[in-house]
């Protein structure tokens, strides 16, 4: 199995950064030679082993899509549709009724249709771009920088703490736990830190009056702003989830996030929520701290 898992990683790397919407065939997406050599042995896998490879293939593909553009959004239903695409290609390979060239062409066309269905803005964004796509940066910041940017006072920080979009390393989650604050993180990709949850922030149940502090640095609010600016954006779901996050705070609890969201913050009930905005100098945006009053 290790050989197959490694091969999947190499296959993703083989097409890394290539434009799925490129109309020219100059840099068409292809199966790597090593992938082609390993396909003939797929029939030796058990059903359980094949399912592991299907899930791994889909997970690695999702990571690559979001490496290219952090604003791509994939809910549970969309993820299952992607796994179905990989089940289909695995089945077709084992049936051995068509050429590898035909299989790979159909597979990448299916991937493009799947991405368009879930993120229709992708075609507008990439149809006229070059063969190699420049990723939309998504970085993990040091714990000290996040604490500074998000206006977190370690002397008054109230647990339990939730970091929305904590990143694979969960640096701030680890940092706060090591200092005695009960802290959890959630992110949509596989995580390396303890006390982290692998889920989409739009699908997570934040609860009611559950958290003392919620934080999100260039995560939830950044994506909310992006959705609000797009003609086809999912801003209503983000607005609904934003209010759910605020209701999940205990009385006196705070939601620290950047960038700020003036288009929704101005509608918050001042009897229920206190809004503070802080300039963060050279970064060109503000940090918001929303405190639940009652």
Secondary structure, 3 states (H helix, E strand, C coil): CHHHHHHHHHHHHHCCCECCCCCCCCCCCCCCHHHHHHHCCHHHCCHHHHHHHHHHHHHHHHHHHHHHECCCCCCHHHHHHHHHHHHHHHHHHHHCCCCHHHHHHHHHHHHHHHHHHHCCHHHHHHCCCCCECCCECCCCCCHHHHHHHCCCCCCCCCCCEEEECCCCCCHHHHHHHHCCCCEEEEECCCCCCCCEEECCCCCCCCCCCCEEEEEEECCHHHHHHHHHHCCCCCHHHHHHHHHHHHHCEEEEEEEEEECCCHHHHCCCCCCCEEEEEEECHHHCCEEEEEEECC
